[in-house]
Amino acid sequence: MAKGKIAQFFSARDMTVGSTTGAIVQFTIPLLIGNIAQQLYSTVDSIVVGNYVGDNALAAVGASGPVTNLLLVLFVGISTGAGIMVSQYYGARDKEMLSHTIGNTLVMTLIAGIVMMLMGVFLSRPFLELLDTPIEILDMAAGYLRIVFIGIVGFAFYNILSGIMRGLGDSFMPLVFLLVCCIMNTILDVWFVAGLRMGVEGAAWATILSWFVSAVLCILKLMRMKDELGLNRHSFQLKGKLCKELIVLGLPSGLTQAIFSMSMLVVQSLTNSLGTDVIACNTIIMRVDGFTMMPNFSFGMAMTTFVGQNVGANRMDRVEEGTKNGLKLGVGTSAVLVLCLLFFGKYLIEMFTSTPSLITLSNQMLRLLAIGYIGMAITQILSGTMRGAGDTVSPMWISLITTVVVRVPLAYLMAYMTRSEAYPHGQPYTLFLSMLISWISGAVITSIVFKRGKWKNKAIVKE
């Protein structure tokens, strides 16, 4: 009996039976740990670079983030479409369509990965120049970005294969692989940056080597899942209908990420105009934010898989019950984290820098954002439910409104209105206050759209 329970952690999980809360929690815990570990990739880079190279190097790593995110939107789209289709076909017990979906996804990932690698290598510096990246960090940021994009195929395969396994209900093995590779990334970071004095480029090499290892481990695991899958050479032959469904489902999510990334690029330009101290502050806040946001993203991803499987099995009663329980779990977790940020945020910031003025500024901005994480919990969980049911368009429009209509114009407007002799381009807090307002707006709009219920009629698998 004990052996059987242990084996469940290493295999696909059927989420269409049993306790809805138990299914969500069991799936979310390894997913959350995995997301935290993945966040460590960039965070370890920042900590090591900030402590061993300096604040300018830390700013260079941070300035490269929005460019990286923009060029990854194809992978976001493919991964989202694949995860929804895999969970619904798995819930419907359609092994043939499940295998073809996975095979086509891997081929599309390879093609997209090669395209992104070429674009990233050649466009990194022009993008940074377009964003008015300060000259003192431009070379470091461009060098970091070019190396990251050399290894983007490894990143793509790990994330998409992890998404496929999560669609099958297995969130544990991606965690195991990621923890191994996170340890590898940390060791290589310290060795390359602190030991070999390779600077920010050493951090980039450490990251992409870890990506490739995690991707290989995921491929080996997927090939061994013979009970759930029937992968063969025919599974990898591109089928127009499947590719179209992947694109139709994934495109809105890809566009959502593109919208978010574009807004980050525009705001990054404003951030760059405020000077290297504010860039470094923004880098620190975004690293801490990454960890604080992880429960929200994890619950949202768990809801997508949970809802996808139950929609495929035509169990809408479990979808409604699971969504209510998911909201309770997500909002409760975020409330606890908000309290932790308010009381202990300063100590987290001190991991990145020892500059007193930078610590003070970063702590003030983090406190400003804190309450917004509860709003993001609502947005992520309800959006995850809609995506799992096959509605990826509604979250896209919500993202469009909260970023393009609310966040970006508000940031520039408030920056313009707070100009002074000490801050000729505006007060730093305007960057984060505009973000907080967009988060709260997103929670309100998402709740309204969710209650309208049109997402319930978007299933791919029809009974």
One Martini backbone bead per residue (centre of mass of N, CA, C, O) as a GRO file, in nm:
protein
  463
    1MET     BB    1   0.060   0.061  -0.023
    2ALA     BB    2   0.297   0.257   0.018
    3LYS     BB    3   0.422   0.209  -0.261
    4GLY     BB    4   0.176   0.317  -0.422
    5LYS     BB    5   0.181   0.609  -0.308
    6ILE     BB    6   0.464   0.679  -0.404
    7ALA     BB    7   0.416   0.627  -0.711
    8GLN     BB    8   0.212   0.867  -0.755
    9PHE     BB    9   0.438   1.093  -0.760
   10PHE     BB   10   0.564   0.953  -1.051
   11SER     BB   11   0.279   1.012  -1.185
   12ALA     BB   12  -0.008   1.029  -1.303
   13ARG     BB   13  -0.317   1.224  -1.227
   14ASP     BB   14  -0.645   1.179  -1.122
   15MET     BB   15  -0.881   1.471  -1.093
   16THR     BB   16  -1.193   1.331  -1.116
   17VAL     BB   17  -1.139   1.229  -0.821
   18GLY     BB   18  -1.227   1.308  -0.521
   19SER     BB   19  -1.096   1.556  -0.359
   20THR     BB   20  -1.063   1.878  -0.453
   21THR     BB   21  -0.870   1.993  -0.245
   22GLY     BB   22  -0.665   1.763  -0.248
   23ALA     BB   23  -0.591   1.781  -0.548
   24ILE     BB   24  -0.489   2.074  -0.546
   25VAL     BB   25  -0.275   2.054  -0.323
   26GLN     BB   26  -0.106   1.812  -0.432
   27PHE     BB   27  -0.040   1.969  -0.698
   28THR     BB   28   0.071   2.249  -0.585
   29ILE     BB   29   0.317   2.197  -0.405
   30PRO     BB   30   0.525   2.103  -0.624
   31LEU     BB   31   0.469   2.348  -0.804
   32LEU     BB   32   0.565   2.565  -0.607
   33ILE     BB   33   0.849   2.462  -0.562
   34GLY     BB   34   0.923   2.474  -0.864
   35ASN     BB   35   0.875   2.779  -0.905
   36ILE     BB   36   1.080   2.867  -0.697
   37ALA     BB   37   1.322   2.729  -0.831
   38GLN     BB   38   1.299   2.883  -1.098
   39GLN     BB   39   1.338   3.163  -0.971
   40LEU     BB   40   1.635   3.101  -0.882
   41TYR     BB   41   1.779   3.144  -1.141
   42SER     BB   42   1.756   3.462  -1.135
   43THR     BB   43   1.823   3.517  -0.835
   44VAL     BB   44   2.108   3.403  -0.820
   45ASP     BB   45   2.223   3.585  -1.027
   46SER     BB   46   2.168   3.849  -0.865
   47ILE     BB   47   2.320   3.784  -0.605
   48VAL     BB   48   2.598   3.720  -0.724
   49VAL     BB   49   2.633   3.975  -0.897
   50GLY     BB   50   2.580   4.191  -0.674
   51ASN     BB   51   2.823   4.082  -0.479
   52TYR     BB   52   3.070   4.032  -0.713
   53VAL     BB   53   3.023   4.296  -0.916
   54GLY     BB   54   2.750   4.481  -0.878
   55ASP     BB   55   2.498   4.711  -0.932
   56ASN     BB   56   2.531   4.732  -1.241
   57ALA     BB   57   2.505   4.429  -1.295
   58LEU     BB   58   2.225   4.403  -1.172
   59ALA     BB   59   2.092   4.599  -1.373
   60ALA     BB   60   2.160   4.436  -1.630
   61VAL     BB   61   1.989   4.189  -1.564
   62GLY     BB   62   1.720   4.348  -1.532
   63ALA     BB   63   1.714   4.484  -1.823
   64SER     BB   64   1.682   4.195  -1.975
   65GLY     BB   65   1.401   4.079  -1.896
   66PRO     BB   66   1.187   4.207  -2.097
   67VAL     BB   67   1.318   4.090  -2.353
   68THR     BB   68   1.292   3.794  -2.286
   69ASN     BB   69   0.982   3.787  -2.250
   70LEU     BB   70   0.901   3.876  -2.535
   71LEU     BB   71   1.059   3.620  -2.685
   72LEU     BB   72   0.860   3.391  -2.521
   73VAL     BB   73   0.560   3.380  -2.632
   74LEU     BB   74   0.553   3.120  -2.797
   75PHE     BB   75   0.588   2.925  -2.556
   76VAL     BB   76   0.339   3.007  -2.404
   77GLY     BB   77   0.135   2.924  -2.619
   78ILE     BB   78   0.213   2.626  -2.653
   79SER     BB   79   0.191   2.542  -2.355
   80THR     BB   80  -0.105   2.614  -2.306
   81GLY     BB   81  -0.237   2.450  -2.530
   82ALA     BB   82  -0.120   2.176  -2.443
   83GLY     BB   83  -0.224   2.160  -2.150
   84ILE     BB   84  -0.526   2.165  -2.220
   85MET     BB   85  -0.535   1.921  -2.414
   86VAL     BB   86  -0.411   1.709  -2.230
   87SER     BB   87  -0.616   1.725  -1.994
   88GLN     BB   88  -0.873   1.661  -2.164
   89TYR     BB   89  -0.779   1.390  -2.296
   90TYR     BB   90  -0.718   1.252  -2.028
   91GLY     BB   91  -1.007   1.278  -1.908
   92ALA     BB   92  -1.127   1.122  -2.178
   93ARG     BB   93  -0.933   0.876  -2.260
   94ASP     BB   94  -0.750   0.981  -2.524
   95LYS     BB   95  -0.461   0.843  -2.631
   96GLU     BB   96  -0.421   0.926  -2.928
   97MET     BB   97  -0.459   1.237  -2.903
   98LEU     BB   98  -0.250   1.274  -2.685
   99SER     BB   99   0.001   1.185  -2.851
  100HIS     BB  100  -0.030   1.384  -3.088
  101THR     BB  101  -0.015   1.641  -2.922
  102ILE     BB  102   0.272   1.599  -2.811
  103GLY     BB  103   0.427   1.563  -3.076
  104ASN     BB  104   0.347   1.839  -3.203
  105THR     BB  105   0.457   2.016  -2.976
  106LEU     BB  106   0.761   1.941  -3.005
  107VAL     BB  107   0.799   2.039  -3.295
  108MET     BB  108   0.710   2.335  -3.245
  109THR     BB  109   0.926   2.395  -3.034
  110LEU     BB  110   1.176   2.363  -3.210
  111ILE     BB  111   1.109   2.580  -3.415
  112ALA     BB  112   1.071   2.816  -3.212
  113GLY     BB  113   1.353   2.796  -3.080
  114ILE     BB  114   1.523   2.871  -3.328
  115VAL     BB  115   1.394   3.144  -3.384
  116MET     BB  116   1.456   3.273  -3.103
  117MET     BB  117   1.760   3.245  -3.109
  118LEU     BB  118   1.815   3.425  -3.356
  119MET     BB  119   1.670   3.678  -3.259
  120GLY     BB  120   1.817   3.720  -2.986
  121VAL     BB  121   2.113   3.743  -3.080
  122PHE     BB  122   2.056   3.995  -3.288
  123LEU     BB  123   1.840   4.184  -3.093
  124SER     BB  124   1.940   4.261  -2.812
  125ARG     BB  125   2.084   4.537  -2.844
  126PRO     BB  126   1.864   4.700  -2.997
  127PHE     BB  127   1.657   4.680  -2.771
  128LEU     BB  128   1.823   4.821  -2.549
  129GLU     BB  129   1.858   5.088  -2.706
  130LEU     BB  130   1.551   5.148  -2.738
  131LEU     BB  131   1.535   5.165  -2.402
  132ASP     BB  132   1.768   5.342  -2.287
  133THR     BB  133   2.010   5.203  -2.187
  134PRO     BB  134   2.255   5.252  -2.001
  135ILE     BB  135   2.585   5.266  -2.096
  136GLU     BB  136   2.712   5.125  -1.831
  137ILE     BB  137   2.513   4.845  -1.901
  138LEU     BB  138   2.489   4.753  -2.201
  139ASP     BB  139   2.711   4.536  -2.246
  140MET     BB  140   2.623   4.343  -2.022
  141ALA     BB  141   2.328   4.296  -2.115
  142ALA     BB  142   2.394   4.190  -2.401
  143GLY     BB  143   2.572   3.950  -2.318
  144TYR     BB  144   2.360   3.805  -2.149
  145LEU     BB  145   2.138   3.771  -2.366
  146ARG     BB  146   2.288   3.609  -2.584
  147ILE     BB  147   2.336   3.357  -2.410
  148VAL     BB  148   2.046   3.292  -2.334
  149PHE     BB  149   1.956   3.243  -2.641
  150ILE     BB  150   2.134   3.000  -2.699
  151GLY     BB  151   1.954   2.831  -2.460
  152ILE     BB  152   1.635   2.841  -2.532
  153VAL     BB  153   1.564   2.545  -2.605
  154GLY     BB  154   1.591   2.428  -2.324
  155PHE     BB  155   1.375   2.603  -2.194
  156ALA     BB  156   1.139   2.519  -2.373
  157PHE     BB  157   1.137   2.211  -2.317
  158TYR     BB  158   1.102   2.216  -2.018
  159ASN     BB  159   0.835   2.384  -1.996
  160ILE     BB  160   0.660   2.209  -2.191
  161LEU     BB  161   0.704   1.931  -2.058
  162SER     BB  162   0.594   2.018  -1.786
  163GLY     BB  163   0.311   2.091  -1.892
  164ILE     BB  164   0.241   1.807  -1.986
  165MET     BB  165   0.271   1.664  -1.711
  166ARG     BB  166   0.058   1.840  -1.572
  167GLY     BB  167  -0.178   1.753  -1.757
  168LEU     BB  168  -0.136   1.450  -1.629
  169GLY     BB  169  -0.084   1.519  -1.302
  170ASP     BB  170   0.240   1.578  -1.297
  171SER     BB  171   0.427   1.773  -1.044
  172PHE     BB  172   0.685   1.614  -0.932
  173MET     BB  173   0.908   1.559  -1.150
  174PRO     BB  174   0.967   1.852  -1.231
  175LEU     BB  175   1.074   1.916  -0.949
  176VAL     BB  176   1.313   1.726  -0.936
  177PHE     BB  177   1.462   1.837  -1.185
  178LEU     BB  178   1.477   2.134  -1.087
  179LEU     BB  179   1.639   2.094  -0.827
  180VAL     BB  180   1.889   1.981  -0.959
  181CYS     BB  181   1.934   2.235  -1.151
  182CYS     BB  182   1.947   2.451  -0.931
  183ILE     BB  183   2.201   2.347  -0.798
  184MET     BB  184   2.373   2.368  -1.050
  185ASN     BB  185   2.337   2.675  -1.093
  186THR     BB  186   2.462   2.767  -0.825
  187ILE     BB  187   2.741   2.643  -0.859
  188LEU     BB  188   2.808   2.780  -1.133
  189ASP     BB  189   2.776   3.070  -1.047
  190VAL     BB  190   3.001   3.078  -0.838
  191TRP     BB  191   3.225   2.975  -1.021
  192PHE     BB  192   3.206   3.180  -1.264
  193VAL     BB  193   3.186   3.454  -1.100
  194ALA     BB  194   3.370   3.417  -0.837
  195GLY     BB  195   3.601   3.232  -0.952
  196LEU     BB  196   3.637   3.316  -1.282
  197ARG     BB  197   3.538   3.607  -1.348
  198MET     BB  198   3.275   3.631  -1.577
  199GLY     BB  199   3.039   3.764  -1.479
  200VAL     BB  200   2.736   3.787  -1.635
  201GLU     BB  201   2.810   3.556  -1.834
  202GLY     BB  202   2.839   3.334  -1.622
  203ALA     BB  203   2.539   3.336  -1.539
  204ALA     BB  204   2.429   3.256  -1.817
  205TRP     BB  205   2.574   2.983  -1.849
  206ALA     BB  206   2.455   2.849  -1.598
  207THR     BB  207   2.160   2.860  -1.692
  208ILE     BB  208   2.170   2.703  -1.970
  209LEU     BB  209   2.287   2.439  -1.864
  210SER     BB  210   2.044   2.379  -1.678
  211TRP     BB  211   1.827   2.368  -1.892
  212PHE     BB  212   1.933   2.119  -2.051
  213VAL     BB  213   1.916   1.916  -1.825
  214SER     BB  214   1.610   1.940  -1.770
  215ALA     BB  215   1.517   1.860  -2.055
  216VAL     BB  216   1.637   1.574  -2.065
  217LEU     BB  217   1.484   1.461  -1.819
  218CYS     BB  218   1.198   1.502  -1.942
  219ILE     BB  219   1.230   1.324  -2.190
  220LEU     BB  220   1.290   1.057  -2.042
  221LYS     BB  221   1.024   1.048  -1.886
  222LEU     BB  222   0.822   1.055  -2.124
  223MET     BB  223   0.927   0.786  -2.262
  224ARG     BB  224   0.821   0.613  -1.992
  225MET     BB  225   0.500   0.683  -2.042
  226LYS     BB  226   0.332   0.414  -2.159
  227ASP     BB  227   0.053   0.400  -2.014
  228GLU     BB  228  -0.044   0.697  -2.116
  229LEU     BB  229   0.122   0.653  -2.383
  230GLY     BB  230   0.170   0.633  -2.772
  231LEU     BB  231   0.452   0.691  -2.877
  232ASN     BB  232   0.551   0.770  -3.215
  233ARG     BB  233   0.636   0.867  -3.528
  234HIS     BB  234   0.337   0.967  -3.588
  235SER     BB  235   0.316   1.180  -3.355
  236PHE     BB  236   0.536   1.383  -3.520
  237GLN     BB  237   0.324   1.446  -3.727
  238LEU     BB  238   0.195   1.704  -3.867
  239LYS     BB  239  -0.129   1.842  -3.785
  240GLY     BB  240  -0.344   2.076  -3.874
  241LYS     BB  241  -0.563   2.056  -3.650
  242LEU     BB  242  -0.377   2.052  -3.404
  243CYS     BB  243  -0.219   2.310  -3.462
  244LYS     BB  244  -0.466   2.492  -3.461
  245GLU     BB  245  -0.555   2.436  -3.169
  246LEU     BB  246  -0.294   2.529  -3.036
  247ILE     BB  247  -0.311   2.819  -3.146
  248VAL     BB  248  -0.596   2.902  -3.054
  249LEU     BB  249  -0.531   2.851  -2.750
  250GLY     BB  250  -0.234   2.992  -2.730
  251LEU     BB  251  -0.245   3.280  -2.851
  252PRO     BB  252  -0.378   3.442  -2.621
  253SER     BB  253  -0.151   3.378  -2.417
  254GLY     BB  254   0.076   3.493  -2.586
  255LEU     BB  255  -0.048   3.778  -2.605
  256THR     BB  256  -0.056   3.830  -2.307
  257GLN     BB  257   0.251   3.817  -2.272
  258ALA     BB  258   0.314   4.034  -2.484
  259ILE     BB  259   0.167   4.262  -2.348
  260PHE     BB  260   0.321   4.251  -2.085
  261SER     BB  261   0.606   4.283  -2.213
  262MET     BB  262   0.556   4.552  -2.354
  263SER     BB  263   0.489   4.707  -2.098
  264MET     BB  264   0.764   4.651  -1.966
  265LEU     BB  265   0.929   4.797  -2.180
  266VAL     BB  266   0.801   5.074  -2.147
  267VAL     BB  267   0.859   5.092  -1.840
  268GLN     BB  268   1.165   5.047  -1.865
  269SER     BB  269   1.216   5.317  -1.997
  270LEU     BB  270   1.130   5.478  -1.751
  271THR     BB  271   1.324   5.348  -1.552
  272ASN     BB  272   1.589   5.431  -1.701
  273SER     BB  273   1.536   5.746  -1.660
  274LEU     BB  274   1.583   5.720  -1.329
  275GLY     BB  275   1.821   5.525  -1.308
  276THR     BB  276   2.026   5.285  -1.160
  277ASP     BB  277   1.889   5.271  -0.881
  278VAL     BB  278   1.603   5.205  -0.990
  279ILE     BB  279   1.680   4.957  -1.149
  280ALA     BB  280   1.783   4.797  -0.905
  281CYS     BB  281   1.521   4.812  -0.747
  282ASN     BB  282   1.344   4.670  -0.957
  283THR     BB  283   1.503   4.406  -0.956
  284ILE     BB  284   1.452   4.332  -0.662
  285ILE     BB  285   1.143   4.342  -0.661
  286MET     BB  286   1.105   4.124  -0.888
  287ARG     BB  287   1.235   3.895  -0.727
  288VAL     BB  288   1.045   3.899  -0.484
  289ASP     BB  289   0.785   3.890  -0.651
  290GLY     BB  290   0.830   3.611  -0.772
  291PHE     BB  291   0.785   3.461  -0.501
  292THR     BB  292   0.510   3.587  -0.413
  293MET     BB  293   0.361   3.490  -0.689
  294MET     BB  294   0.378   3.176  -0.694
  295PRO     BB  295   0.110   3.085  -0.564
  296ASN     BB  296  -0.070   3.210  -0.777
  297PHE     BB  297   0.043   3.055  -1.022
  298SER     BB  298   0.006   2.769  -0.904
  299PHE     BB  299  -0.300   2.775  -0.867
  300GLY     BB  300  -0.362   2.846  -1.160
  301MET     BB  301  -0.232   2.590  -1.286
  302ALA     BB  302  -0.396   2.384  -1.123
  303MET     BB  303  -0.674   2.474  -1.234
  304THR     BB  304  -0.624   2.404  -1.528
  305THR     BB  305  -0.590   2.099  -1.486
  306PHE     BB  306  -0.839   2.034  -1.320
  307VAL     BB  307  -1.047   2.148  -1.523
  308GLY     BB  308  -0.960   1.995  -1.776
  309GLN     BB  309  -1.020   1.708  -1.674
  310ASN     BB  310  -1.325   1.763  -1.588
  311VAL     BB  311  -1.422   1.853  -1.863
  312GLY     BB  312  -1.344   1.592  -2.014
  313ALA     BB  313  -1.539   1.428  -1.792
  314ASN     BB  314  -1.800   1.597  -1.732
  315ARG     BB  315  -1.734   1.772  -1.432
  316MET     BB  316  -1.879   2.058  -1.333
  317ASP     BB  317  -1.915   2.020  -1.030
  318ARG     BB  318  -1.603   2.012  -0.971
  319VAL     BB  319  -1.533   2.286  -1.085
  320GLU     BB  320  -1.695   2.462  -0.887
  321GLU     BB  321  -1.579   2.350  -0.624
  322GLY     BB  322  -1.274   2.394  -0.691
  323THR     BB  323  -1.283   2.703  -0.722
  324LYS     BB  324  -1.367   2.775  -0.435
  325ASN     BB  325  -1.124   2.631  -0.297
  326GLY     BB  326  -0.900   2.782  -0.450
  327LEU     BB  327  -0.964   3.064  -0.340
  328LYS     BB  328  -0.918   3.007  -0.043
  329LEU     BB  329  -0.622   2.920  -0.072
  330GLY     BB  330  -0.501   3.166  -0.226
  331VAL     BB  331  -0.588   3.403  -0.042
  332GLY     BB  332  -0.468   3.294   0.222
  333THR     BB  333  -0.173   3.278   0.129
  334SER     BB  334  -0.138   3.580   0.047
  335ALA     BB  335  -0.195   3.704   0.325
  336VAL     BB  336   0.053   3.583   0.462
  337LEU     BB  337   0.267   3.709   0.269
  338VAL     BB  338   0.204   4.003   0.325
  339LEU     BB  339   0.293   3.997   0.620
  340CYS     BB  340   0.585   3.913   0.562
  341LEU     BB  341   0.663   4.162   0.396
  342LEU     BB  342   0.609   4.380   0.614
  343PHE     BB  343   0.821   4.242   0.831
  344PHE     BB  344   1.065   4.094   0.617
  345GLY     BB  345   1.154   4.242   0.348
  346LYS     BB  346   1.433   4.368   0.419
  347TYR     BB  347   1.591   4.095   0.440
  348LEU     BB  348   1.561   4.020   0.144
  349ILE     BB  349   1.702   4.270   0.019
  350GLU     BB  350   1.988   4.220   0.163
  351MET     BB  351   2.071   3.987  -0.042
  352PHE     BB  352   2.142   4.199  -0.290
  353THR     BB  353   2.229   4.442  -0.091
  354SER     BB  354   2.433   4.705   0.102
  355THR     BB  355   2.283   4.960   0.017
  356PRO     BB  356   2.099   5.168   0.203
  357SER     BB  357   1.929   5.333  -0.007
  358LEU     BB  358   1.831   5.077  -0.164
  359ILE     BB  359   1.689   4.936   0.070
  360THR     BB  360   1.484   5.158   0.136
  361LEU     BB  361   1.348   5.187  -0.138
  362SER     BB  362   1.264   4.886  -0.177
  363ASN     BB  363   1.089   4.864   0.081
  364GLN     BB  364   0.881   5.079   0.006
  365MET     BB  365   0.782   4.942  -0.261
  366LEU     BB  366   0.696   4.670  -0.138
  367ARG     BB  367   0.476   4.784   0.052
  368LEU     BB  368   0.300   4.904  -0.174
  369LEU     BB  369   0.236   4.615  -0.316
  370ALA     BB  370   0.132   4.395  -0.117
  371ILE     BB  371  -0.193   4.392  -0.144
  372GLY     BB  372  -0.197   4.298  -0.453
  373TYR     BB  373  -0.166   3.981  -0.414
  374ILE     BB  374  -0.464   3.921  -0.357
  375GLY     BB  375  -0.572   4.008  -0.632
  376MET     BB  376  -0.393   3.804  -0.795
  377ALA     BB  377  -0.523   3.548  -0.686
  378ILE     BB  378  -0.796   3.586  -0.820
  379THR     BB  379  -0.702   3.611  -1.112
  380GLN     BB  380  -0.544   3.338  -1.144
  381ILE     BB  381  -0.768   3.135  -1.065
  382LEU     BB  382  -0.992   3.223  -1.265
  383SER     BB  383  -0.814   3.202  -1.519
  384GLY     BB  384  -0.743   2.901  -1.487
  385THR     BB  385  -1.032   2.802  -1.521
  386MET     BB  386  -1.088   2.917  -1.803
  387ARG     BB  387  -0.853   2.775  -1.947
  388GLY     BB  388  -0.929   2.479  -1.879
  389ALA     BB  389  -1.209   2.518  -2.048
  390GLY     BB  390  -1.090   2.700  -2.319
  391ASP     BB  391  -1.066   3.010  -2.214
  392THR     BB  392  -0.819   3.242  -2.350
  393VAL     BB  393  -0.950   3.524  -2.421
  394SER     BB  394  -1.038   3.669  -2.161
  395PRO     BB  395  -0.755   3.701  -2.028
  396MET     BB  396  -0.645   3.873  -2.256
  397TRP     BB  397  -0.834   4.122  -2.226
  398ILE     BB  398  -0.764   4.181  -1.935
  399SER     BB  399  -0.464   4.233  -1.984
  400LEU     BB  400  -0.501   4.464  -2.183
  401ILE     BB  401  -0.644   4.659  -1.989
  402THR     BB  402  -0.439   4.656  -1.736
  403THR     BB  403  -0.190   4.752  -1.916
  404VAL     BB  404  -0.260   4.948  -2.158
  405VAL     BB  405  -0.489   5.122  -2.005
  406VAL     BB  406  -0.356   5.140  -1.712
  407ARG     BB  407  -0.047   5.109  -1.642
  408VAL     BB  408   0.115   5.275  -1.851
  409PRO     BB  409  -0.028   5.554  -1.847
  410LEU     BB  410  -0.009   5.590  -1.537
  411ALA     BB  411   0.297   5.593  -1.505
  412TYR     BB  412   0.349   5.845  -1.686
  413LEU     BB  413   0.156   6.042  -1.552
  414MET     BB  414   0.275   6.031  -1.263
  415ALA     BB  415   0.563   6.104  -1.342
  416TYR     BB  416   0.493   6.384  -1.461
  417MET     BB  417   0.347   6.492  -1.187
  418THR     BB  418   0.637   6.426  -1.007
  419ARG     BB  419   0.819   6.635  -1.089
  420SER     BB  420   1.158   6.744  -1.005
  421GLU     BB  421   1.465   6.830  -0.913
  422ALA     BB  422   1.528   6.545  -0.789
  423TYR     BB  423   1.289   6.434  -1.009
  424PRO     BB  424   1.279   6.490  -1.344
  425HIS     BB  425   1.111   6.197  -1.416
  426GLY     BB  426   1.011   6.119  -1.138
  427GLN     BB  427   0.882   5.912  -0.915
  428PRO     BB  428   0.939   5.584  -0.828
  429TYR     BB  429   0.647   5.501  -0.718
  430THR     BB  430   0.488   5.507  -0.991
  431LEU     BB  431   0.561   5.222  -1.089
  432PHE     BB  432   0.406   5.068  -0.842
  433LEU     BB  433   0.127   5.200  -0.828
  434SER     BB  434   0.037   5.118  -1.113
  435MET     BB  435   0.053   4.814  -1.055
  436LEU     BB  436  -0.151   4.798  -0.826
  437ILE     BB  437  -0.396   4.904  -0.984
  438SER     BB  438  -0.392   4.678  -1.202
  439TRP     BB  439  -0.441   4.440  -1.011
  440ILE     BB  440  -0.715   4.529  -0.896
  441SER     BB  441  -0.859   4.553  -1.167
  442GLY     BB  442  -0.823   4.256  -1.252
  443ALA     BB  443  -0.995   4.128  -1.026
  444VAL     BB  444  -1.262   4.265  -1.097
  445ILE     BB  445  -1.291   4.181  -1.396
  446THR     BB  446  -1.260   3.873  -1.363
  447SER     BB  447  -1.507   3.832  -1.181
  448ILE     BB  448  -1.718   3.928  -1.384
  449VAL     BB  449  -1.654   3.729  -1.617
  450PHE     BB  450  -1.688   3.467  -1.458
  451LYS     BB  451  -1.996   3.509  -1.375
  452ARG     BB  452  -2.110   3.491  -1.668
  453GLY     BB  453  -2.009   3.183  -1.791
  454LYS     BB  454  -1.892   3.141  -2.094
  455TRP     BB  455  -1.650   2.933  -2.033
  456LYS     BB  456  -1.834   2.662  -2.022
  457ASN     BB  457  -1.840   2.650  -2.371
  458LYS     BB  458  -1.502   2.570  -2.451
  459ALA     BB  459  -1.466   2.286  -2.510
  460ILE     BB  460  -1.295   2.040  -2.692
  461VAL     BB  461  -1.427   1.808  -2.554
  462LYS     BB  462  -1.694   1.610  -2.666
  463GLU     BB  463  -1.976   1.414  -2.570
   0.00000   0.00000   0.00000
